[in-house]
Structure formats: C-alpha cells, structure tokens
Amino acid sequence: MRIPVLAILAIATISASAPAWAQTYGSDYPVCLRVYGPATYYECRYTSLAQCNLSASGRAAQCVPNPYASNAYQDRPVRKRGVY
C-alpha cells in the first residue's frame, strides 16, 4: 500500500513544480531592456530604441533588439542580376 501512495505523491510533486520558461524574450515588442543585477532579466515592452533608452537611463541596463519579434530587424535581401 505504501508504494502506490508514494508513487502518487511523487507524481503530484513533479507536476506541481513551477514550469520553466523556454524563451528568454517575449515576441510582442521589437526592443528589449536587459537589466543587470543580482537577478539579470529582460523586459520586452518597448516599441523603439529611444523609448527603451529613456527607461535604461540611470540604471544598470542595456537596450537590445528582440530577435524573436515578429517584425525584428532584418537585412535587405541581396538582389542578384541575371546574365542577359
């Protein structure tokens, strides 16, 4: 009787543990603020670098482009000219 009770308790403990975040950046905004300190974290809530820089002013923080944003900064494709 102890083994099934312990198995159920173990399964309940594992399933109740906090989920881990798979992605560091949020994908809704194109600019993130990386805040340094005892707990370094990202705030992806900014629509421009200027807006982010205002929040980073006076803090140990840096603004970075969000690589996972749906409209992330991309280089223009190189056009190749064909031979005529």
Backbone as CSV, one residue per row, in Angstrom:
resi,resn,N_x,N_y,N_z,CA_x,CA_y,CA_z,C_x,C_y,C_z
1,MET,0.811,-1.199,0.000,0.000,0.000,0.000,0.854,1.261,0.000
2,ARG,2.040,1.171,0.567,2.898,2.345,0.626,3.426,2.750,-0.746
3,ILE,3.746,1.773,-1.590,4.348,2.076,-2.890,3.394,2.879,-3.776
4,PRO,2.118,2.509,-3.926,1.220,3.339,-4.738,1.021,4.746,-4.161
5,VAL,0.975,4.860,-2.843,0.804,6.166,-2.221,2.036,7.028,-2.483
6,LEU,3.229,6.461,-2.361,4.453,7.199,-2.626,4.574,7.560,-4.103
7,ALA,4.130,6.675,-4.978,4.169,6.966,-6.412,3.232,8.126,-6.745
8,ILE,2.043,8.130,-6.191,1.096,9.223,-6.422,1.640,10.526,-5.847
9,LEU,2.248,10.471,-4.683,2.838,11.652,-4.078,3.982,12.200,-4.928
10,ALA,4.807,11.324,-5.476,5.921,11.754,-6.324,5.407,12.395,-7.614
11,ILE,4.401,11.809,-8.234,3.827,12.365,-9.463,3.186,13.724,-9.180
12,ALA,2.491,13.852,-8.073,1.861,15.129,-7.723,2.912,16.202,-7.462
13,THR,4.012,15.842,-6.816,5.080,16.803,-6.537,5.737,17.286,-7.821
14,ILE,5.998,16.381,-8.731,6.638,16.744,-10.001,5.711,17.605,-10.849
15,SER,4.445,17.269,-10.904,3.514,18.032,-11.734,3.175,19.390,-11.124
16,ALA,3.360,19.580,-9.835,3.057,20.851,-9.188,4.240,21.809,-9.196
17,SER,5.389,21.358,-9.643,6.560,22.234,-9.654,6.377,23.349,-10.684
18,ALA,7.093,24.437,-10.505,6.954,25.604,-11.380,7.479,25.293,-12.776
19,PRO,6.764,25.721,-13.800,7.234,25.484,-15.168,8.433,26.369,-15.493
20,ALA,9.315,25.889,-16.312,10.487,26.653,-16.743,10.137,27.433,-18.002
21,TRP,10.693,28.636,-18.133,10.464,29.438,-19.322,11.374,28.950,-20.428
22,ALA,10.825,28.693,-21.584,11.604,28.192,-22.701,12.228,29.314,-23.508
23,GLN,11.637,30.483,-23.480,12.105,31.594,-24.298,12.399,32.787,-23.393
24,THR,13.599,33.349,-23.529,14.002,34.475,-22.704,13.268,35.741,-23.092
25,TYR,13.098,35.953,-24.364,12.488,37.168,-24.880,11.005,36.959,-25.147
26,GLY,10.214,37.996,-24.965,8.828,37.972,-25.408,8.789,38.317,-26.887
27,SER,7.779,37.906,-27.599,7.753,38.133,-29.046,6.811,39.261,-29.466
28,ASP,6.282,40.033,-28.524,5.304,41.057,-28.869,5.919,42.404,-29.237
29,TYR,7.078,42.722,-28.720,7.694,44.030,-28.936,9.076,43.882,-29.572
30,PRO,9.494,44.844,-30.395,10.758,44.706,-31.119,12.007,45.070,-30.319
31,VAL,11.862,45.687,-29.141,13.033,46.108,-28.358,12.890,45.603,-26.929
32,CYS,14.005,45.083,-26.385,14.024,44.583,-25.012,15.035,45.363,-24.183
33,LEU,14.775,45.481,-22.910,15.677,46.107,-21.951,16.272,44.999,-21.105
34,ARG,17.594,44.864,-21.155,18.276,43.864,-20.329,18.756,44.566,-19.076
35,VAL,18.234,44.162,-17.934,18.555,44.782,-16.653,19.541,43.885,-15.926
36,TYR,20.679,44.469,-15.531,21.724,43.723,-14.837,21.586,43.922,-13.332
37,GLY,21.948,42.913,-12.580,21.901,42.987,-11.128,21.996,41.596,-10.542
38,PRO,21.569,41.435,-9.290,21.593,40.096,-8.690,20.751,39.101,-9.499
39,ALA,19.665,39.595,-10.064,18.832,38.777,-10.947,18.752,39.498,-12.292
40,THR,19.547,39.074,-13.263,19.524,39.682,-14.588,18.283,39.199,-15.328
41,TYR,17.541,40.147,-15.914,16.310,39.774,-16.608,16.072,40.700,-17.789
42,TYR,15.126,40.324,-18.638,14.750,41.089,-19.823,13.336,41.621,-19.664
43,GLU,13.135,42.861,-20.084,11.794,43.450,-20.179,11.546,43.759,-21.649
44,CYS,10.736,42.997,-22.307,10.433,43.222,-23.726,9.101,43.938,-23.826
45,ARG,9.133,45.264,-23.629,7.917,46.065,-23.616,8.049,47.356,-24.405
46,TYR,9.037,47.471,-25.267,9.331,48.748,-25.899,9.157,48.666,-27.412
47,THR,8.645,49.758,-27.975,8.400,49.796,-29.417,9.540,50.440,-30.191
48,SER,10.454,51.130,-29.500,11.595,51.757,-30.176,12.792,51.786,-29.230
49,LEU,13.973,51.961,-29.822,15.183,52.061,-29.007,15.175,53.345,-28.170
50,ALA,14.623,54.423,-28.705,14.557,55.680,-27.956,13.703,55.521,-26.698
51,GLN,12.584,54.855,-26.825,11.712,54.623,-25.680,12.414,53.752,-24.643
52,CYS,13.128,52.751,-25.091,13.862,51.869,-24.192,15.002,52.608,-23.507
53,ASN,15.717,53.452,-24.259,16.840,54.202,-23.684,16.384,55.144,-22.575
54,LEU,15.173,55.687,-22.678,14.650,56.522,-21.599,14.472,55.710,-20.318
55,SER,14.033,54.478,-20.434,13.868,53.622,-19.259,15.209,53.140,-18.718
56,ALA,16.192,52.978,-19.593,17.501,52.474,-19.169,18.362,53.558,-18.548
57,SER,18.001,54.805,-18.717,18.800,55.919,-18.222,18.949,55.847,-16.700
58,GLY,20.205,55.849,-16.237,20.477,55.826,-14.808,20.424,54.452,-14.172
59,ARG,20.217,53.430,-14.944,20.143,52.062,-14.419,21.251,51.230,-15.028
60,ALA,21.546,50.117,-14.415,22.485,49.161,-14.994,21.691,48.318,-15.984
61,ALA,21.493,48.877,-17.178,20.636,48.229,-18.163,21.121,48.567,-19.565
62,GLN,20.699,47.748,-20.522,21.089,47.926,-21.916,19.903,47.560,-22.803
63,CYS,19.687,48.333,-23.864,18.616,48.053,-24.815,19.150,47.191,-25.945
64,VAL,18.405,46.151,-26.280,18.809,45.228,-27.341,17.611,44.941,-28.238
65,PRO,17.850,44.742,-29.548,16.738,44.346,-30.421,16.254,42.941,-30.062
66,ASN,14.984,42.744,-30.169,14.388,41.452,-29.839,14.513,40.527,-31.050
67,PRO,15.303,39.454,-30.960,15.468,38.574,-32.114,14.236,37.725,-32.410
68,TYR,13.301,37.650,-31.490,12.117,36.813,-31.689,10.870,37.613,-32.039
69,ALA,10.997,38.912,-32.192,9.831,39.727,-32.526,9.355,39.397,-33.935
70,SER,8.080,39.512,-34.147,7.530,39.179,-35.462,7.992,40.163,-36.528
71,ASN,8.366,41.366,-36.120,8.874,42.350,-37.066,10.305,42.739,-36.684
72,ALA,11.125,41.762,-36.343,12.510,42.018,-35.938,13.290,42.622,-37.093
73,TYR,14.342,43.324,-36.746,15.169,43.963,-37.756,15.814,42.911,-38.641
74,GLN,15.710,43.109,-39.946,16.278,42.167,-40.904,17.031,42.948,-41.965
75,ASP,18.123,42.356,-42.442,18.850,42.960,-43.548,18.042,42.796,-44.823
76,ARG,18.214,43.745,-45.722,17.525,43.635,-47.000,18.152,42.512,-47.798
77,PRO,17.368,41.742,-48.518,17.936,40.655,-49.327,18.784,41.211,-50.467
78,VAL,19.834,40.506,-50.775,20.733,40.909,-51.860,20.127,40.467,-53.185
79,ARG,20.007,41.421,-54.098,19.439,41.091,-55.421,20.565,40.722,-56.349
80,LYS,20.435,39.615,-56.991,21.433,39.195,-57.979,20.883,39.470,-59.361
81,ARG,21.711,40.043,-60.172,21.289,40.336,-61.541,21.626,39.156,-62.435
82,GLY,20.712,38.808,-63.254,20.925,37.707,-64.190,21.751,38.136,-65.399
83,VAL,22.292,37.186,-66.093,23.079,37.453,-67.287,22.127,37.551,-68.453
84,TYR,22.216,38.617,-69.250,21.324,38.800,-70.397,21.992,38.391,-71.662
